[in-house]
């Protein structure tokens, strides 16, 4: 079990650098939604960060994954691979940033953003993120998870401090929500200081043979990432387009976008676990690609991933009544029923990421593009058809349908190219059991919040004991 234990340990460390900062960052939600911004203003923040998330993928052009692949090939020079990948990222992100800086005013007008300066600040933030992406990837490849996490935690602590300083002590209404973007820019600028030595040692190079191979491998990864981010962000940015006016009495479309964005953040508990796992798993999969027992090992990794995600699903969904009072204002509670659906959607997204290992290891990354484009089509069509009928829930169901379809397609195609013995029946059993627990728990209505919390925690404890009793007999095997 040493390999899986090592992967689990690295996931925990990366969790410190991804989950902990985002959970800390989640503490800003009460400041933004309760104290400072109304629903429409928060909707503007939600919309801009949705677009930023998509553009960030283009900035990085899939070079993180390409760097892992080429740096771990037999006889590869990791330093040279770093220089090649960093050169591509700097050229692409620098060129795109110049365009965005120049057209900041018309872009702001087309997006109905009040201040073009917001576009400038966000562009500078994205440029910094791109420049430090490959240095962060090298930390992951070198298994320096603690250093990775320390940098991320410091960044978010600075971000939180700046938010409170700007919004509580030096607030100017003319800037308003722009302080959120300005704080992000200043905090991310610290990344340059952390990686100053690595960036100073970078030497721009171009290899006539390897550089085109990097592009050939990376561009489908980039397209996959863009389509995937559209799947994730599309509903949050376009809800105010397709939601009928007065669908929710007394709530405008702009307000609905803010409400949806605030409740969507509860899915962060699943999404961040997936992100932490990906940080550890991606270099893990590449480094074990040549092992004879790697298919069985990858199947076992996916199974334990599903088990852990089911625990998160039950824990968050059964305690949403407590979490909502801590993190968001009462005027944002309208969309809370979407949370269990979104958690399940992200669980399937995590399964897809696990199963996508086959096309990354066989250099058939274009399959990832095709699968994700299908998912993007389902997202767009699903939102278009379901939002006018079901509102918030329609958008959440569209996300679930998208990620389930992507996981199913990835499994079906992958078994023909790189067979992996996934334990589908057992994994499906855990998913069914998780939702059955949620359904039964919701049927029990207790007047006392203390009794309700105790009951929900008891359900979670029983679920954990059940998992332990079932899995302890299968925890050891030669492939692990």
C-alpha positions in Angstrom: 0.0 0.0 0.0 3.1 2.2 0.1 2.4 3.9 -3.3 -1.2 4.8 -2.4 -0.2 5.9 1.1 2.5 8.2 -0.4 0.0 9.6 -2.9 -2.5 10.2 0.0 0.2 11.9 2.0 1.1 14.2 -0.9 -2.6 14.9 -1.5 -2.9 16.0 2.1 0.1 18.4 1.7 -1.3 19.8 -1.5 -4.6 20.1 0.3 -2.8 22.6 2.6 -1.8 24.5 -0.5 -5.2 24.3 -2.3 -8.0 23.4 0.1 -6.8 25.4 3.1 -6.2 28.6 1.1 -9.6 28.3 -0.6 -11.4 27.5 2.6 -9.7 30.6 4.1 -10.6 32.5 1.0 -14.2 31.2 1.6 -14.1 33.3 4.8 -14.3 36.3 2.5 -17.8 35.3 1.3 -19.5 36.7 4.5 -17.5 39.9 4.1 -18.6 40.3 0.5 -22.2 39.0 0.7 -23.2 40.2 4.2 -21.3 43.3 4.8 -20.2 45.0 1.6 -21.9 44.1 -1.7 -25.5 43.6 -2.8 -26.6 40.8 -5.0 -26.1 42.6 -8.3 -22.6 43.8 -7.3 -21.5 40.3 -6.2 -22.9 39.1 -9.5 -20.4 41.3 -11.3 -17.6 39.7 -9.3 -18.9 36.2 -10.2 -19.2 37.1 -13.9 -15.7 38.5 -14.2 -14.0 35.6 -12.4 -15.9 33.2 -14.6 -14.3 34.8 -17.7 -10.9 35.0 -16.0 -11.0 31.2 -15.2 -11.4 30.4 -18.9 -8.8 32.9 -20.2 -6.3 31.6 -17.6 -6.4 28.2 -19.4 -5.4 29.8 -22.7 -2.6 31.7 -21.0 -1.0 28.4 -19.8 -1.7 26.5 -23.0 -1.6 23.1 -21.4 2.1 23.4 -20.7 1.9 22.1 -17.1 0.8 18.7 -18.3 3.1 18.8 -21.3 6.0 19.6 -18.9 5.2 16.6 -16.8 5.0 14.3 -19.8 8.3 15.5 -21.4 10.3 15.9 -18.2 9.5 12.3 -17.1 10.3 10.6 -20.4 13.3 8.2 -20.3 16.5 10.2 -20.7 14.7 13.6 -20.5 16.5 16.7 -19.2 14.0 18.2 -16.7 15.8 21.6 -16.7 15.6 21.9 -20.5 12.0 20.8 -20.4 11.3 23.6 -17.9 13.0 26.2 -20.1 11.1 25.1 -23.2 7.7 25.1 -21.4 8.3 28.4 -19.6 9.3 30.0 -22.9 6.0 29.0 -24.5 3.9 30.2 -21.6 5.6 33.6 -21.4 5.2 34.2 -25.1 1.5 33.3 -25.2 0.5 35.0 -21.9 2.5 38.1 -22.7 1.0 38.5 -26.1 -2.6 38.0 -24.9 -2.0 40.4 -22.0 -1.0 43.1 -24.4 -4.2 42.7 -26.3 -6.4 42.8 -23.2 -4.6 45.8 -21.8 -5.1 47.7 -25.1 -8.8 46.8 -25.4 -9.7 47.0 -21.7 -12.3 49.8 -22.2 -14.3 48.1 -25.0 -14.1 44.8 -23.2 -15.5 46.4 -20.0 -18.3 48.0 -22.0 -19.3 44.7 -23.8 -19.4 42.9 -20.5 -21.3 45.7 -18.8 -18.5 46.2 -16.2 -18.5 49.6 -14.5 -14.8 50.3 -14.5 -12.3 49.3 -17.3 -9.5 49.4 -14.6 -11.0 46.1 -13.3 -10.0 44.5 -16.7 -6.5 45.8 -16.4 -6.0 44.5 -12.8 -7.4 41.1 -13.7 -5.2 40.9 -16.8 -2.0 41.6 -14.8 -3.1 39.0 -12.3 -3.5 36.4 -15.0 -0.1 37.2 -16.5 1.5 36.7 -13.1 -0.4 33.4 -12.6 0.9 32.2 -16.0 4.5 33.2 -15.4 4.7 31.2 -12.2 2.6 28.2 -13.4 5.6 26.1 -14.6 7.7 26.9 -11.5 4.7 25.6 -9.5 4.6 22.5 -11.7 8.3 21.8 -11.1 7.7 21.9 -7.4 5.0 19.2 -7.9 7.3 17.1 -10.1 10.1 17.3 -7.6 7.6 16.3 -4.8 8.1 19.6 -2.9 4.5 19.6 -1.7 5.3 21.4 1.5 7.0 24.3 -0.2 4.1 24.4 -2.7 1.6 24.6 0.1 3.5 27.2 2.1 3.6 29.6 -0.8 -0.1 29.1 -1.5 -1.1 29.6 2.2 0.9 32.8 2.5 -0.7 34.1 -0.7 -4.2 33.6 0.6 -3.4 35.1 4.0 -2.2 38.2 2.3 -5.3 38.2 0.1 -7.6 38.0 3.1 -5.7 40.8 4.9 -5.9 43.1 1.9 -9.6 42.5 1.4 -10.4 43.4 5.0 -8.0 46.4 4.8 -9.5 47.8 1.6 -13.1 47.1 2.4 -13.1 48.0 6.1 -10.5 50.7 6.4 -9.8 52.4 3.1 -13.0 51.9 1.2 -13.8 54.2 -1.7 -17.3 53.6 -3.2 -16.0 54.6 -6.7 -13.8 51.5 -6.7 -16.3 49.3 -4.9 -16.0 45.6 -6.0 -12.8 46.6 -7.7 -11.0 46.2 -4.3 -11.5 42.4 -4.7 -9.5 42.4 -7.9 -6.9 44.8 -6.7 -6.3 42.7 -3.6 -5.9 39.6 -5.8 -3.3 41.4 -8.0 -1.2 42.5 -5.1 -1.3 39.1 -3.3 -0.4 37.2 -6.5 2.5 39.6 -7.2 4.2 38.0 -4.2 4.6 34.8 -6.3 7.2 36.6 -8.3 9.3 37.1 -5.1 8.9 33.5 -4.1 10.1 32.2 -7.5 12.7 35.0 -8.1 15.6 32.5 -8.2 13.8 30.1 -10.6 12.7 32.9 -12.9 16.2 34.5 -12.9 17.6 31.1 -13.9 15.2 30.6 -16.8 16.7 30.8 -20.2 14.3 31.3 -23.2 15.0 28.5 -25.7 13.4 27.0 -28.7 14.1 23.5 -30.0 13.2 22.7 -33.6 12.3 19.2 -32.7 11.0 19.2 -29.1 9.1 22.6 -29.1 6.7 21.5 -31.9 6.2 18.2 -30.0 5.3 20.2 -26.9 2.8 22.2 -28.9 1.3 19.1 -30.5 0.9 17.5 -27.1 -0.3 20.7 -25.2 -2.8 22.4 -27.5 -5.5 19.6 -27.1 -4.9 19.8 -23.4 -5.5 23.6 -23.6 -8.7 23.2 -25.6 -9.8 20.5 -23.2 -9.1 22.9 -20.3 -11.0 25.8 -21.9 -14.0 23.6 -22.7 -13.9 22.1 -19.2 -13.8 25.6 -17.7 -16.7 26.7 -19.9 -18.6 23.7 -18.4 -17.8 24.9 -14.9 -18.3 28.6 -15.4 -20.8 28.9 -18.1 -23.9 28.7 -15.9 -22.5 31.2 -13.4 -21.8 33.8 -16.2 -24.9 33.3 -18.3 -27.6 32.6 -15.8 -28.8 36.2 -16.1 -29.2 35.7 -19.9 -31.6 32.7 -19.9 -33.4 33.0 -16.6 -36.9 34.5 -17.3 -37.6 37.8 -15.7 -39.4 37.4 -12.4 -38.8 33.7 -12.4 -38.1 34.2 -8.7 -40.5 36.9 -7.4 -38.7 40.1 -6.4 -35.3 38.8 -7.7 -33.8 40.4 -10.9 -31.6 38.4 -13.2 -28.5 40.2 -12.0 -29.4 39.4 -8.4 -30.1 35.8 -9.4 -26.5 35.6 -10.7 -25.1 36.8 -7.4 -27.3 34.3 -5.4 -26.3 31.4 -7.7 -22.6 32.3 -7.5 -22.7 32.5 -3.7 -24.4 29.1 -3.3 -22.2 27.6 -6.0 -19.3 28.2 -3.7 -20.4 25.4 -1.4 -19.3 23.0 -4.2 -15.8 24.3 -3.4 -15.6 21.6 -0.7 -15.6 18.9 -3.4 -13.8 20.9 -6.1 -10.8 21.7 -3.8 -10.4 18.1 -2.8 -10.3 17.2 -6.4 -7.8 19.9 -7.1 -5.5 18.8 -4.3 -5.7 15.2 -5.5 -4.9 16.3 -9.1 -1.8 18.2 -7.9 -0.5 15.0 -6.4 -1.9 12.5 -8.9 -0.8 14.0 -12.2 3.0 13.6 -11.6 2.2 10.3 -9.8 0.5 8.8 -12.9 3.3 9.9 -15.2 6.0 8.6 -12.9 4.4 5.2 -12.7 3.4 5.0 -16.4 6.0 2.3 -17.1 5.2 0.0 -14.2 3.8 -3.4 -15.1 1.0 -3.2 -12.5 0.1 0.5 -13.2 -3.5 -0.3 -14.6 -4.4 -2.1 -11.4 -2.8 0.7 -9.3 -4.7 3.4 -11.2 -8.0 1.5 -10.6 -7.4 1.3 -6.9 -6.5 5.0 -6.7 -9.8 5.9 -8.4 -11.8 3.7 -6.1 -10.4 5.3 -2.9 -10.9 8.7 -4.6 -14.6 7.9 -5.1 -14.9 6.7 -1.4 -13.4 10.0 -0.1 -15.6 12.1 -2.3 -18.7 10.3 -1.1 -17.7 11.2 2.4 -17.5 14.9 1.4 -20.8 14.7 -0.4 -22.6 13.3 2.7 -20.7 15.6 5.2 -21.5 18.9 3.3 -25.0 18.1 2.2 -26.3 17.0 5.6 -24.8 20.0 7.3 -25.8 22.7 4.8 -28.2 24.3 7.3 -25.2 25.1 9.6 -22.8 26.1 6.9 -25.2 28.5 5.3 -25.5 30.5 8.5 -21.7 30.8 8.8 -20.8 31.7 5.3 -23.5 33.5 3.4 -26.2 36.1 4.1 -29.8 35.0 4.3 -30.8 36.8 1.1 -28.5 34.3 -0.8 -30.1 31.1 0.6 -32.6 30.8 -2.3 -30.3 28.6 -4.4 -29.1 26.2 -1.6 -31.0 23.2 -3.0 -28.5 23.0 -5.8 -25.6 22.2 -3.5 -26.0 18.3 -3.3 -26.4 18.2 -7.1 -23.3 20.3 -7.7 -21.3 18.2 -5.3 -22.3 15.0 -7.2 -21.5 16.8 -10.5 -18.0 17.6 -9.3 -17.5 14.1 -8.0 -18.1 12.8 -11.6 -15.7 15.5 -12.8 -13.0 14.1 -10.5 -13.7 10.6 -11.9 -13.2 12.0 -15.4 -9.9 13.5 -14.4 -8.8 10.1 -13.0 -9.9 8.2 -16.1 -8.3 10.8 -18.4 -4.9 9.3 -17.5 -5.1 6.9 -20.5 -5.0 9.6 -23.2 -2.2 11.5 -21.4 0.0 8.5 -21.1 -0.6 7.4 -24.7 -0.1 10.9 -26.1 -3.6 10.9 -27.5 -4.6 14.1 -25.8 -6.9 15.1 -28.7 -9.4 12.6 -27.3 -9.6 14.8 -24.2 -10.5 17.7 -26.4 -13.3 15.7 -28.2 -14.8 14.5 -24.9 -14.7 17.9 -23.3 -16.2 19.6 -26.3 -19.1 17.1 -26.1 -19.4 18.1 -22.4 -19.4 21.8 -23.3 -22.2 21.1 -25.8 -24.2 19.4 -23.1 -23.6 22.3 -20.7 -24.7 24.9 -23.2 -27.8 23.0 -24.4 -28.6 21.9 -20.8 -28.5 25.4 -19.5 -30.5 26.8 -22.5 -33.3 24.2 -22.0 -33.3 23.8 -18.2 -32.8 27.3 -16.8 -36.1 28.6 -18.1 -37.9 25.6 -16.7 -36.0 25.0 -13.4 -34.0 28.1 -12.7 -31.0 27.5 -10.5 -31.6 23.7 -10.3 -31.7 23.6 -14.1 -28.2 24.9 -14.3 -27.0 22.5 -11.6 -28.6 19.5 -13.4 -26.9 20.6 -16.7 -23.5 20.4 -14.9 -24.3 17.0 -13.5 -25.3 15.7 -17.0 -22.2 17.1 -18.5 -19.7 15.6 -16.1 -21.4 12.3 -16.0 -21.4 12.1 -19.8 -17.7 13.0 -19.9 -16.7 10.3 -17.3 -18.8 7.7 -19.2 -17.2 8.6 -22.6 -13.7 8.7 -21.2 -14.2 5.3 -19.6 -15.7 3.7 -22.8 -13.1 5.0 -25.2 -10.2 4.5 -22.8 -10.9 0.8 -22.2 -10.2 0.3 -25.9 -6.8 2.1 -25.8 -5.5 1.6 -22.3 -7.6 -0.9 -20.3 -7.9 -0.2 -16.6 -9.8 -2.6 -14.3 -12.0 0.0 -12.6 -14.4 -1.3 -9.8 -17.4 0.4 -11.3 -20.0 -1.7 -9.5 -18.5 -1.1 -6.1 -18.0 2.6 -6.8 -21.6 2.9 -8.0 -22.7 1.2 -4.8 -21.1 4.0 -2.7 -22.7 6.7 -4.8 -26.1 5.2 -4.4 -25.6 4.7 -0.6 -24.5 8.3 -0.3 -27.6 9.7 -1.9 -29.8 7.3 0.0 -28.4 8.6 3.3 -29.0 12.2 2.2 -32.6 11.4 1.2 -33.3 9.6 4.5 -31.6 12.3 6.5 -33.7 15.0 4.9 -36.9 13.1 5.8 -36.0 13.6 9.5 -37.0 17.1 10.6 -35.9 18.2 14.1 -36.9 21.5 15.6 -33.7 21.9 17.7 -30.6 22.9 15.6 -28.4 21.2 18.2 -30.3 17.9 17.8 -30.3 18.2 14.0 -26.6 18.8 14.0 -26.0 15.9 16.3 -28.2 13.6 14.2 -26.4 14.6 11.0 -22.9 14.1 12.5 -24.1 10.7 13.8 -25.2 9.7 10.2 -21.7 10.7 9.0 -20.0 8.7 11.7 -22.0 5.6 10.8 -21.1 6.1 7.2 -17.4 6.4 8.0 -17.6 3.2 10.2 -19.3 1.3 7.4 -16.5 2.4 5.0 -13.8 1.3 7.4 -15.3 -2.1 7.9 -15.8 -2.7 4.2 -12.5 -1.3 3.0 -10.1 -2.6 5.6 -10.2 -6.1 4.1 -9.2 -4.8 0.7 -6.7 -2.2 1.7 -3.6 -4.3 1.0 -2.6 -5.7 -2.3 0.7 -6.3 -4.3 0.0 -3.5 -6.7 -0.2 -0.9 -4.0 
